[in-house]
Amino acid sequence: MRIGVVRELTSGESRVALTPYAVYELTKAGHRVFVEAGAGEEAALWDEEYAEAGARLVQDAAAVWRDSELVAKVFGPVSEEHDHLREGLVVLAFLSLSVNRRLLRVLLESRCAAFSMETIRDERGALPILTPMSEIAGSLVPQIGAHYLQRPAGGRGILLGGAAGVRPGHVVVLGAGIVGSGAARVASGLGAEVVVVDRDLDRLRCVEGMRLGGVRTLAASSMGVRELVPWADLLIGAVQVIGSKTPHLVDRETVEKMKEGSVIVDADVDQGGSIETSRPTTLDEPVFVELGVTHYCVKNVPASVPVTATRALSNALLPYVKKIAGRGLVDALNSDPGLGRGAAVVEGRMVSDALAREYGMDHHALQSVLPLHEEAR
């Protein structure tokens, strides 16, 4: 199969989908890999490394799109790339279609096969491609919040770990999934008092089982959130709703009750955000102040550590690229139902039931669009 890797055009995005190590595995298996020149530079991956791994370096991104049967990206195609989409092309990317109706329409009109990497499942029902990015985000967000709590950064002047005879800072984490539990671990390590809120009691038990110092759990309720949030010096939104828009759990009125100079880090903003006052920001301009509270709402937090994040993403993505390239799309889907969970639109039809419900559109089962069974071929 002909596989393409292009430079990311999303603002502040410095990751790339596949490393030279992944390219080597693909070329060794007989596939051709086209890499846009300079695609990996911001992740410290150089053209020479891709060439040595067997990639064909291409100066023009349009040529990569034109000559590839499968394109692996970090973020979904932006407006400059929409004209490159076509029937017969497979696109793998973090699409965030629940908050990007325009891209959804373009993908449907192009009749390509678009897969949302954030909804692909493994045999255990976990999210193998999203998970490493969530782990990185979970480690980063308490550090980010700690920085913006400092007075020179516009914060209250709070040290999360406190000092001898001085209470530590207060952190509230909404969500006990991968991002939330990771954030609780790091915030605990910084010495903060942490409360993790989730409606899933099993997830809360997992957090309790981590035996983290200074960490408590609370079953989610509207009243509980309203009472707890004003206590926080740092509020972290880490609610994971796979394939759907994140609901607002904290309203504007509650944010208004937070202390002046407090910080919100909303890691859910790529799916709409769990805090009403959130709106997407970029790594170039990561924060804004609303109601006296600093908001950090960067949708691609792992891109701030592209060397680590690119390698983690490539490791997770490579098995799926190899499977599609080696078996073809239909056989790959037949062999791996979890891959099919990532299918969003195929041949101009909506095959994601979650997106169909979100937008009130007709849903087409994947097997009704592609001949996934032998008797249908």
N, C-alpha and C positions, 0 to 999 in steps of 0.2 A: 504494500500500500504506500501511497505518497502522503507523507505527513508534514504539516507545516507548523512552524513556530514563529510568531511575529512579535515585534516590539509592542509593549503595552502603551496605549494612547490615553488611558484614563489618568486624570490629573493626580500626580503624586505617586502613581503606581510604579514601583521599581523592581517588582518581581518578574520572573519569566516562568513559563509553564514547565519546561523541561530543561534539565542540565545536560552538559556533555556526557555524563555517565549514562543518562537515560538514552541519549542519542546513540551512543555506542551500542547499547543493548538492542536497539531497534535496527540499526544498520547491520549488526552482526546477524540478525534474524532475516536479513534480505530486504528490508524496507528502505525506501528512499526518504530522507528527512531534509526538508528545506528550512533553513534558518535565516531570518532577516538579519543582515549585518548590524551589529551593535545591540541585538535584542537582549543580551545578558549582561551588558557592561555595568549597569547599576547594581547588579548582584555579584559583581566581581567574577563574572564568567566571560571570557574573552573569545573573540572570533576564532583565534588560532586553536583554542581548545575544542571548539565545535568542529572545526575542520579536521583536526586530528582524530576526532571521534567518528568521522565519516560523514558529517553533514555537508550539504551543498550550500554555501553561503550565497545569499541573494541580496542585492542592493535595494531592490524595489519590493515593498510590501505587497503591492498589487500582484506581482508575479508569484509570490508565495501563495496568496489566496487562490490565484488562477490555477496553479499547477498542483495543488494539494487536494486529496480526497478527504482528509481529516485535518482540522486545525485545532491545536490545543492552545488555549489562552488562559489567563488568570481571570480577567473580567470579560463580561459579554461584549460583543461588538459595539463600538461607539458609532456615532453618525457618519464619520469618515470611512467606516468599514462596511456600512450597510449595503452598498452597491456590490460588494464582493460576495455576498451570500447568494446561494443558488441551489437549485434542486440537485440532489446527489451528494452534497457536501455534508459532512458530519462535523459539528462544532461542540467541543467540550470546554466549558467555562463556568465560573460562578456568575450566573445570569441574574439572580435577584428579580425575577419577573413579577413577583407579587407587588413590587413598587415601581415597575418600569413597563407600563402598558405600551408605550411607544415601541420599545424593543420587541415586545411580544408580537405586536402587529407586523413589524418588519420581518420577524422570523417566520410568521405564518405566511406572509405574502411571498417570501423567497422559496418556500417549500423545502428548505434544508431540514436536516435532522439535528435538533439542538438539545443538548443534554446539560442539565443543571448539576454541576459537580457537587453542590451542597446537599442534594437529595439522594445521591447514589448510596445504596446500602450494601453492607457485606452480609455474609451468611448468618451473622449473629444479630442482624438488624441495626448495627451501628453505622456511623457515617464516616467511612474510612478516609475520604478526601477532605471533608470539612474538619474532622477532628484535629489534625495537627495544627491547622490555622487557629482553631478555637483554643487549643492548648497554649499557643504562643500569645494570643490576645489575652487570655486569662492571666498569664504571667506579666504582661506589660501594663494592663490598665491600673493596677494599684500604684505602680511606679509613676505612671503618668499623672494620676491623681495627686500623689505625694508632691510631685514637682509643682503643680499648679496651686497647691495649698500654701506654697511659700510666698511671702510678701512680695519679693521682686517680680514674681509671675502673676501678681494680682490677687493672691489668695489671702486667707485669714491670718497666715503666719503660724500655721499648725504643723508640728512635727508628729507624724502618725505614731511613732513609738513613744512619744512623751519624753520625760526625763525624770531623774530621781526626784521624787516628791511632787511630780506634775503628771496629771492624768494623760493617758495616750489619746490619740484622735479616735473618732468614731466613724466606722465604715458600715454602710448598709449595702448588701449585695442582693439585687433582685434576680433570682434564678439560681438553681443549684445544679445546673448542667456542667458541661466541660469548662466553659468560660467562667461561670460563677464559682465552681469549686476551686478552680485554679486561682482565681482572684482572691478567694478566702484564704487559701494557703499562703500566697505571697503577702497579703495584708497582715496575716497573723505573724509571718516571719518578720515583718517590719515593726511588730509590737503593738499594732492597733487593736482596739476592741471592735469586734466584727459581729454583725448579725446577718445571717443568710436567710432569705425569704423564698419560699416556693410552695406551690399547692400540692406537689408530689411528695408524699411523706417518705417514699422509698429513697428518693434523692436526698432528702434531708437526713435520713438515717445514714446514707453513705458519707455525707459531710461529717456527721457526728462520729462515724467510725474512723475518720482520719485523725481524731484526737488532737485537733489543732488548739493551741493555747489561745485563750481570749475569744474563741468563736462560739456563738450560740446560734440556734436555728429557730425559725418561727414559721408556722403554717400560714400561708398567704390568705389574707382577707382584705377587703377594701378599707375597712375601719383600721385594721392593724397597720396597713401601709401608711395611711394618713397620719396616724399617731407616731409612727417610727421615723419617717423621713425627716421631719424637722430636727431630730436628734443628730442626724448625720453631718459630719464634716465633709465626708466623701460619699456620694451615692453612685453606685455602679449598676447600670442596666445590663443584665446578662440573661435575658429571657430568650429561650430558643424555641421558636415555632417553625418547624421544618416546612418549607414550601409555601408558607402563608405569611400575610402581613402580621407583624407583632402588635398586639393590643396595647393601648396606653394604660399603664397601671398606675402612673403618677400624674395627676392632673395639675393644671397651672396653679390652681389655688394652693395646692400642697407645696409646690416649689416655692411659691411666694412666702411660705412660712419658714423656709430654710434660712440659716444664718448668713448674713452678708459675708461674702468671700468664700462661701462653701463651694464645692466642686461637684459637678455631675460628669461622669464618663459614661456615655451611652453606647455600649458595644453592639446594640441591636439596631443601630440606625440604618444599616444596609437593608433591613427588612421593615423599616418604618419607624423604629424606635419605641421604647417602652415608656418614655417620658414625654408628656404633651409638648413641652417647650423645646424639645430637641429638633434640630434640622441638620442635614448632612453638612459636614465641613471637610476640608482636605488637609493633607499634611503641610501644604504651603501656608494655609491659614486655618489652623486646627481648632481655635476656640472663639467663642463669642460670649458676652455677658448678657444675661436675661434675668430680670428681677433681682439683680445683685449677685447672681450665682454664675460662676464660670462654667460653661458647657464645652466639653470636648466630645465631638460627635463625628470623628473620622471613621468612614465606613471600611477602610482598608488598613486597620491598625497594624497587622503583621508586615505591611510594606515598609514600616519604619525600621525593620531589621531584615532587609531583603536577602542578605547572605544566608542567614539561618532559614528564613521562611521559604525561599526558593528551593532549597535542598529538601526541606521537609515536604513541600508540595509535590515536587517531582517524584520523590520516593513513593508517595501515596498514589499519584496519578498514573505512573508508568504501567502497573499491571493492567489497567483498563485500556490504555492505548495499545498495549501489546495484544490484548485479547481481541479488540476490534480489528486491529491490523492483521492479525494472524488468522482469524476465523471468518472475517467479514461481519458486518453489523448484525445480520439476522442470526447467524450461528452464535455469535457472542451473546446476544440477548437470550437465545434459547438455553445457553449454558449457564447463564447468570441472571436470575430474576431480579437481583438487587440492582444490576445495571439498568434494567428497565424502569426502576423506580426513579431514575434520574432523567428519563425522557420527558421533555416538556412539550415540544411540537415536532411533528414528523410529517413531511409531505403536505404541508398546509393544514394540518388538523391538530387540534388540541388533544394531547394524550395524557396530560396531567390532570387528574380529577380534582386535586386541591386548587389548581389555577382556574379550572373550569368553574368551580364553586365560587371562587373569589370574584370572578368577573361576570358570572352569570352567562357563561358561554357553553356551547354544546361540547360534551366530552365524548371522545372516541377512544375506545379501548385500544391499546397498542396492537393487540393481535388482530384487530379489525383493519389496521392500516398497513402493517407489514405481515408477510406470510410466515409467521413464527412456528407454524406446525407443518410437518412433512406433507400432510395431505393437502395443505393449502398452496403448495408450491407447484 
